[in-house]
Amino acid sequence: MTERRDVLVIGAGPAGLAAAAAAAAHGARVAVLDAQGRGGGQVWRHDVTHALPAMARRHLAAVLNHPRVDWMPATRVVAAAPGRVLVEGPVVARWLPFEAVVIATGAQELLLPFPGWTLPGVTGAGGLQALAKQGWPLAGRRALVAGSGPLLLAAAATARRHGARVLGIHEQAGRAAIARFARGLWRWPAKGVQAAALRARLAGVPYRCGSVVVAAHGDERLREVELDGPGGRRRVACDQLAVGYGLVPDVRLARLLGCRLDAAGAHACVAVDQDQRTSVAGVYAAGEACGIGGRDGALVEGRIAGLAAAGAQVSGALRRRRRHVRAFAAHLDQHFVLDSRIHALARPDTVVCRCEDVPLGALEGHADARDAKLATRCGMGPCQGRICGAALAELGRFSADAGSRPPLFPARLASLCAPD
């Protein structure tokens, strides 16, 4: 694909699919790329044993079968310049020019270090979902899900669906906060129905509030989980532990393109106007990159961004819908604030950079992330600081933007030499 496209959509999750469909429907030539081999993103990740939801199938078909859409799977952006991006595919890399680009890069799971979190058998909550859908054997395994937010219910339901014996769901937010959150769901009845359906699928699984995983214990693999809850500390024997503290926006590409960000630290998100325009001309953003808002928010923002990028009119109804779903995201944030205990779990000998095996204590005395990286290699491994960078920003150690320079991902040397 050498000719210029009207709209380039980066990311094929709900936001990217909605943007591509909207732009193509208004006559734009669109290219959609995603690092995964199949569209759907993390929300609609393909499951080796279960069919995709009907909604996912509809959105995928609307984009992948559209004559004005070019689908580029297993392709990711490694560098960018005004009006073009350098993308690396399975075989070759090339510079793609564009008239407008929609950043729909989604989010990543926030993983916070605690003693034992590097043991085999310990994953993120979203990570457990991804593993299960890719065929990781869970049948008969004792699983415990912990952390914060609605993702815990989804992760537990996926684990049970794939045969795991879910021992419990441990939410760090207190019972009073959860009750206030539930009482406010009358404004978003569909969310209440969705939560009730998930809870029904988890009948018999205990849901504990104010309960935090403080340590994982084992030898060559996970054996026990230590919990701190209203009744004090206790240990639970299990085979699989999934701990996730919500999601944080993936804004690396937006930073590279010079877009202004809102908020700070791990939760920085792309600043956009009512039509999803960023501070950079021709650059739009939608979905979790603009702040964690869930599937419904991603779909409506993706549609707005696709319409605006194609030069079409955005209706007032769409903008009102966006405000409504963003109000739910604010309601969620208000009631799932992380307990201060969680930020204090990591000890000096607790590994924070899993790629380079760097303990928290090794970062003491360093003024910033760059200084720490030069001295300890923290953030210089295969994940390029995506995991430890967000964690250290959440813990108030360093800024999360230290790694926002090309290449955004580990890339082939030949890709970095791709001709203009």
Secondary structure as UniProt FT lines:
FT   STRAND          5..10
FT   HELIX           14..25
FT   TURN            26..27
FT   STRAND          30..33
FT   TURN            41..44
FT   HELIX           54..64
FT   TURN            67..68
FT   STRAND          69..72
FT   TURN            73..74
FT   STRAND          76..81
FT   TURN            82..83
FT   STRAND          84..88
FT   STRAND          93..103
FT   STRAND          107..109
FT   TURN            115..118
FT   TURN            120..121
FT   STRAND          122..123
FT   HELIX           125..133
FT   TURN            134..135
FT   TURN            139..140
FT   STRAND          142..147
FT   HELIX           151..161
FT   TURN            162..163
FT   STRAND          165..171
FT   HELIX           175..183
FT   HELIX           184..187
FT   HELIX           189..201
FT   TURN            202..204
FT   STRAND          207..209
FT   STRAND          212..218
FT   STRAND          222..229
FT   TURN            230..231
FT   STRAND          232..237
FT   STRAND          240..244
FT   STRAND          247..249
FT   HELIX           252..256
FT   TURN            257..258
FT   STRAND          261..262
FT   HELIX           265..267
FT   STRAND          269..270
FT   TURN            274..275
FT   TURN            281..282
FT   STRAND          283..285
FT   HELIX           287..290
FT   HELIX           294..309
FT   TURN            310..311
FT   HELIX           316..335
FT   HELIX           340..343
FT   TURN            348..349
FT   STRAND          351..353
FT   TURN            354..357
FT   STRAND          358..359
FT   HELIX           360..363
FT   TURN            364..365
FT   HELIX           369..376
FT   TURN            378..379
FT   TURN            382..385
FT   HELIX           386..394
FT   TURN            395..396
FT   TURN            400..403
FT   HELIX           413..416
//
